[in-house]
Amino acid sequence: MIYSIDEDLKEYHLDRVCIGRHRVNHCYFDLRRRSPIVGPRSPESGTPTNVEENESVLVVLLADSGRRTVIPTVNQHCSMVPNRRHHEVFPAKRASILDMRLRWFLYRPDRLAEKYMKPGDRVLDFGCGPGFFTREFARRVGENGQVCAVDLQAAMLAILRGNLEPEGLMTRIRLHQCRPDAIDLPPEMNGTFDAAFAMFVVHEVPDPAKLFQEIARLLKPGGTLYCAEPVIVSGEEFQEYVARAGEAGFRQIDRSFYFVNRAVVMKKR
Ligand SMILES: C[S@@+](CC[C@H](N)C(=O)[O-])C[C@H]1O[C@@H](n2cnc3c(N)ncnc32)[C@H](O)[C@@H]1O
């Protein structure tokens, strides 16, 4: 499948990459390799002849700045493409994979909880899925704390409830179904969270910059944001996320690998 984007993209030309003075009106990106595709084009269709038409190709119409042709970065294009492949929402029908015991040994959510929260804390688990991290967060914050578990999919929240109710943890957990483009918690919850976690979810969110702004509003000053992304997210894209979080008012305090995945710890200024 080839995705196309219309010229409205002009308004998103924030971070530009010059590709010389040649006047072209469209360009091709390989979404998997996250790089422009250069090389010969078919004289009939204009598509690159060195790639197969497949799901990883994005066609981008370029706008002319007047002086030379510019293209926004690949990442910006990706954030404009509603169906970009590696940004698909993790389906609820595969939720059991997220709650596998093996994952517990790889990620040790109990240690994460011990390090970044204390009993009585209020914690946001954004993109909670079936509750793999929520469970340990709820155990850690105890009876006097609360975990707000937020997910786009009602089915994920139902699975979480089914998993954690028998463990007696639901008294500490508030479930919230959000919209794809907004967390939308009530304004009285702004500035009330001690810590927020976005575990393997930011790449599925259509507007990460907006997400980080919302999380910043929900956290107390000095509150912690822990964000981990899977290996399908390139270092470049991860760096983009960290930059957007910085713009939203976070400062980085630690950066590491979380098993084989990238992770960053930030504090709200
Ligand atoms: C890969 S799963 C990770 C779940 C959990 N954090 C974990 O690591 O076990 C991503 C989750 O984020 C949710 N999600 C995707 N896009 C979202 C959005 N825009 N807002 C809130 N949740 C979203 C999905 O429904 C899914 O449950």
The ligand as a MOL file (V3000), in Angstrom:
LIG
                    3D

  0  0  0     0  0            999 V3000
M  V30 BEGIN CTAB
M  V30 COUNTS 27 29 0 0 0
M  V30 BEGIN ATOM
M  V30 1 C 2.1320 -2.2540 23.2610 0
M  V30 2 S 0.7990 -1.9900 24.3500 0 CHG=1
M  V30 3 C 1.6640 -1.7420 25.8880 0
M  V30 4 C 0.7900 -1.9780 27.0910 0
M  V30 5 C 1.4920 -1.8350 28.4380 0
M  V30 6 N 2.0400 -0.5240 28.6330 0
M  V30 7 C 2.5680 -2.8600 28.5550 0
M  V30 8 O 3.7430 -2.5870 28.2740 0
M  V30 9 O 2.2400 -3.9890 28.9400 0 CHG=-1
M  V30 10 C 0.2660 -0.3500 23.9670 0
M  V30 11 C -1.0230 0.0270 24.6620 0
M  V30 12 O -1.2470 1.4250 24.4550 0
M  V30 13 C -2.5970 1.6300 24.1040 0
M  V30 14 N -2.6780 2.8170 23.2620 0
M  V30 15 C -2.3370 2.9540 21.9650 0
M  V30 16 N -2.5630 4.2120 21.5400 0
M  V30 17 C -3.0540 4.8800 22.5990 0
M  V30 18 C -3.4870 6.2120 22.7860 0
M  V30 19 N -3.4640 7.0930 21.8000 0
M  V30 20 N -3.9310 6.5640 24.0000 0
M  V30 21 C -3.9540 5.6620 25.0080 0
M  V30 22 N -3.5700 4.3910 24.8800 0
M  V30 23 C -3.1250 3.9990 23.6940 0
M  V30 24 C -3.0140 0.3600 23.3790 0
M  V30 25 O -4.4190 0.2000 23.4310 0
M  V30 26 C -2.2510 -0.6980 24.1540 0
M  V30 27 O -3.0090 -1.1830 25.2310 0
M  V30 END ATOM
M  V30 BEGIN BOND
M  V30 1 1 1 2
M  V30 2 1 2 3
M  V30 3 1 2 10
M  V30 4 1 3 4
M  V30 5 1 4 5
M  V30 6 1 5 6
M  V30 7 1 5 7
M  V30 8 2 7 8
M  V30 9 1 7 9
M  V30 10 1 10 11
M  V30 11 1 11 12
M  V30 12 1 11 26
M  V30 13 1 12 13
M  V30 14 1 13 14
M  V30 15 1 13 24
M  V30 16 1 14 15
M  V30 17 1 14 23
M  V30 18 2 15 16
M  V30 19 1 16 17
M  V30 20 1 17 18
M  V30 21 2 17 23
M  V30 22 1 18 19
M  V30 23 2 18 20
M  V30 24 1 20 21
M  V30 25 2 21 22
M  V30 26 1 22 23
M  V30 27 1 24 25
M  V30 28 1 24 26
M  V30 29 1 26 27
M  V30 END BOND
M  V30 END CTAB
M  END
